């Protein structure tokens, strides 16, 4: 079964390479329209998944991550339209030089081919992944989590029907409905058909794919993100930023997990931040200096500072200054998104230069690390590795290049 899916995707990828930008535009607009028309059916199927997760005792944060609303589906459709409006990168010529022997050597952007995406409980990823792959003339094999299987099925069925209505190549988008570990392990080793594999989810999923895949992997990382309130920070701004970064959607990878506060402002900043988060019932786990100011905080362990909670839990540390803050982030961070709140130009630049992460912010929430917010329309994931792609992965990150060489009879002597 899996090999059949792989063969079908490979054949579709060859057909996709021939399509014009106009044909792909028609397909993406058809998907957007179909999603909007099928909102009631999508919500019905999503409710089955949400109810099942709630019955299993899923946390509120994870349930929120799984839940679709009419607005979220409309946002998915809008994301498809935004991707459609972006310039098609396929065929872009990246350079052309003429050699002394008369050969003209150029490089142009081409599709990766067949992309496998393994992801967890966010059904919107199903649409984001598909439209980005289609815009870049890639076929895709989608493997969502078992907890979202009803949602993913109806979304893929909706997209496939839309693609069929405009005569798009069959099997351009396929969902792996068997969510067993055995099948996903086989997918990781489907080298004959898959050109690249992209895991998108929690630490366990990403670690499993990186360790077990023989297919080339683009690693999207976990998000142990930090907000550092430097001693010159405007405290009300810092409180608003950390509250947003922690509580707006705690189960997503760009949510903040640790607050670092300079000791010079800790006595004022920590109580203010604690009060702001009270309504969200955030559990604070702080260092000894934090607990001296806020004794209601639990004592943080070494593991707390290294954990991506995906929940209403915040690790908190009082630091002596920017040197300790940078050292702490580079030790415990996962290379995702880091923020400083400061009024000091030089502190801001040090933070930007010395923090090792895909996205580094000055006076803004880490929650902006997102393909939609960066103007990509959508994203396939947020890469925390340093080869090929880093940060939110949009269209260009789903392409590779080939050299094209023009001659007039040259032979090598």
N, C-alpha and C positions, 0 to 999 in steps of 0.2 A: 504493500500500500504506500509506504513512504517513498520507495523508489519510483513508483508511478507518479506520485506528486512531484518528485524531483525532475523526472523526465519531462513532464508537462510544463513545469516552470522553465526549464532550459529551452524548450522549443518556443515557448512564448517570448523568452528574452530575445531570441533571434528576430522574431517578428516586430517586437517593440523597437528594436534598433532602426527599423525602416520608417517609423511613423514621423509625420511632420508635427511641428509645434501646434498647428491648428487642430489636428486630430486629437492630440493630448488635451488641448484646451476644451474641446467638446466633451471629452470623457470626464474631466474633473468637474465641469459645470453640471453634467448629468448626475454625478455622485452627490454634489451639494443639494441639488433639487430633490433627489430621491430620499436623502436623509430627512429633509424637512417634511416631505409628504408622508414618511413612514414613522413619524414621531410616536403615535399611539402604540404601534406594534413594538417598537424599540423599548418604550417605557414598560410595557407589559412583560417583556422578556427580562429586562433588567431587574424588575421587582422580584422575579423568581430567584435571581442570584443574590440580591440584597437580603431577602428573607432567609435564604439558606445560610448565608454568612452570619446573620444575627442569631439564628438558632444554634450555630456552632460556638457562639460566644465571641465573635469578632469585635475588636475594639471600635469605638465610635470613629476614630480617625481612619481606620481601614474601611469601615462601612462608607464613610464619606468619599473615600477614594474610589470605591466601586460604584457609588450611586450616580445615576444619570438623572437629569431634570430636563424639562423642555429647553431651558436656557442653555444648558451644557450641550445638548444636541444641536441647537441653533449655532452655538459657538463652533462646534465641529464642522458644520456646513460652511460657516463663515471662514474657518481656517482653510478648507478646501478651495474656496474662492480666492483667498489671499495667496495661496501657493500658486494657483492658476495665473494670477496677475503678475507673478514674478517672472523675470527673464529666464528663458529656457537655457540652461548652461551647456546642453549637449551640442557638440559641434564647434564650440568656442575655440578659436585658434589662440594659443598661448605664446606663440613665437615662431619666427621663420628666419632662418639664416642661410646664406649661400656660401658653400665651402669653396676653397681654391680650385678644387677639381670640377666645379660646376654643379655638384649636387646641391639641391635646395632641401634643407632638413627643417621640418616643422613639428610642432606638437599641438594636439587638439584634445579637447575634453570628450570622453566617451562614457557610456554606462559601465557600472561594475558588473552587471549581468543578472545573477539571481541572488537576492538578499534574503537571508533568514533572520527573522526577528523573534526573540523569545522574551516575553514580558509577563508582568503579573496583573494586578487587579484594577487597572485603569482602562476601561473600554474605549476611551477617546484615543488611546494609542493605536487602536486598530485602524481608525480613519487616518490619523496623522501619518502612520507608517506607509499605508497604502498610497495615499496621494503624493507623498514625497517620492516614493519609488516610481510611480507612474509618470510623474513629471520629468523624471530623469531617465525614463525608458528602461527601468529595471523591473523585472518580475519579482514578486515577493511571496515568501511562504511565512505565514504568521502563526505563531504558537503562543496563545494567551494562556493565562492561568485557569485552572479548573474552576475557581470561584467565579469567573466571569464568562463561562462557556455559553450560557443562553444569550447573554448580551452580544458576545462576539459573533455568534452564529447569525443572529438576525442582522447585525451591522454588515457582515461580509456578504450575506445573501442580498441585502439591499444594494451594496456596491456592485456586486457581480451582475445583478439584473440591470443596473444602470449602464454598465460597460457594454453589456450585450445589446442594449437598445441602440447604441451608437456604433455597433460593429467592431468593437475593440477586440484584440486577440484574446481568445479563450485561455483561461488558466494564468492570466496576468497576475491575479490576486487569488491566493488559496489559503484557507484556514486549516491548520492541523487540528482536527476535532478530537483526536486521541491525545489526551493530556497526561498520559502515564509517563513515569520516569524512564521506562525502557524506550519509549518512542522518542522522547526528547534527547536521550543519550545517543540514539541512532542518528537523529538530525544533526547533532554536533559533529558527526563523522561522515556526513554526506558529501565528501569532497568532490565526487564525480559531477555533482550537479550544483552545489552551492558555491558561490564565489566568495561570500563573506557572511559572517554571523554576527549579529548585534544583540547582546543581552541588555534588557532594560528592566531594572527592578532592584530588589534588596541585595544586601551584601552576600547572602547565601547563594542566591541565583547566579550572580556575577562570578563569584568564586568558583562555582561548579562548572560554569561554561569555560572560563579561562583555563581551568585545570584539566578538563576532559575533552575539549574540542580539538579536532585535528583540522577542521575548517578554519581559515584565518578569522580572527576575532577583532572587532573594534570594541574596546572595553568602555562601557559607560559606567561611571563610578557611583558609589554610595556617597551620600552627602552629609558628612560630619562638618557642618558649616558653623562659622563663628561670627559674632558681632563684637567688636572691640570699641569700648567707649574710652577714648584717649583723654588725657587730663584737661585738654582745652575744649572738649566737646560741649555743645549746647545740650544740656541734660534733657529738656523736654523733647528735643529732636531725637536723641538717643533712645529715650524711652519709647517713643512712637515707632522707631525703626525696629528695635528688638521685639516689641510686642507684635508688630506685623510679621516679622520674620519667623517668630515662633508659633503664633496662634492662628494666622489666617488659613493655613492648610498644613497642619503639622505632619501629615503622612507623606508629603512630597519631598523629593530629594533636595530642593533648594531651601527648605525650612532650616532655620538656625537651631542648632543643638546646644551650643555653648555661648554664654555671655562672659566676656572678659571686661573688667572695669579697672581703670587706673586707681591706685590707692588714694591719690590726691582728691578724687571726687566720689569715692565709694560710699561714704557716709550719707551723701545726699542722693546719689544716683540709684543705689540698690533699693532703698525703701520705695522710691518713686516707681521703679520698674516693677517691683513686687506688687504694689497696689494696682498698677495698670493691668496686671495679668490675673488679678484675683478672680474676676468674673469668669475666666476660662479655666479656673481650678488647676493652674499649672503647678506641678510639683517641682520644687527647687531642690537641687542637690549641690551644696556649696562647699568650698574649702573652709578651713578654720577661720580665716579672716572674714569670709562672708558670713559665717555663723556668729561671729562676734557682733556683727551688725544686725543680722537677721537670725536669731536663734531658732526660729520656726523651720528654717531650711534643714534638710537632712544632710548628713556629712557625706560629701562626695568621695568616691573611691577612684583609683587610677582608671579602672574600667569605665567609669561614668564619663570621663573626658575623652574616651576613645569610642564612644557608642553613638550610633545613629538611632535615635529612639523612635522616630516616626510616631510620636505621641506627645501628649501635653506634659513633657518632662524637660527640664532645663538644667544643664550643668553650669555652675557659676564659679568664677575664680577672680579674686582680686590680685592684680599684678603690679609690680613696682614701676613699670613704665613700658615704653614701646618695645624695648629690647626683649623683655620677657614675653610680651604679647606675641611678637613675631616668632620667637623660638617655640612658644607653646603651640601656635597654629601650625607651624611647619612640622612639628612633631606629631600632633594628633589629627590634623586635618587630612582629608581624603583627596585634596586637589580639586575640589568642586567650586565652591563660592565662599568668599570671605569678605567681610566689611569692616571698615573703620569709621567711627563717628568722631570728627575732629574739626577744629577751626584753624589748625596749624598746617600751613602749606607744606612745610618741610616734612612733618610727620606723615602727611598724606602721601607725599612722593616716596618716602621710605617704604611705606606699607605697600604701595603699588609695585615698587621695584623688587622688594625682598620676599613677598609672600608667593609661595609656589602653588598656584591654583589656576584653574581655567578661567575664572571670572573673579576680579577683585574690585570692590566697590569703595567709594568715598561718599559718605553721607547718603546712603540709600540702602534699601532692604535687599537681602540676598534673594528674595522671592522673584526678582526680575530675571533671574537666569532661566530663560525660557525662549524657545524659538519664536513663539508668537510675539512676545515682548521685544525681541531683538529685530523684529521685522522680517522673519523668515517665513511667516504664515503658519508654520508648524515646525516640529522637530522630530527627528528619528530617535533622539536621545541626547544626553549630555556627556560627551567624552571627557574622561579625566586622564587619558593617556596622552602621550606626546608625539606619537607617530601618526601621520596622515590627517588626523582631525583632533581638535581640542575644543571643549566647550559645546554649546548647543550646535547640533549637526543639522544643517539645512541642505539645500540642493547640491551645492558644490561638493560637500563632503560625501555625497552618494555617487560620486563620479571618480573615474581614474583618467589616465591620459594614454595616448598612443602617439608614437612618432610616425610621421608621414614623410616619405622621401621621394622627391621628384628628380629623375635623371634624364639623360639623353644619350644613353648607350655606355655609361661609365662601367668599367670593370676594375677590380682591384688587382694590382700587380704584385 
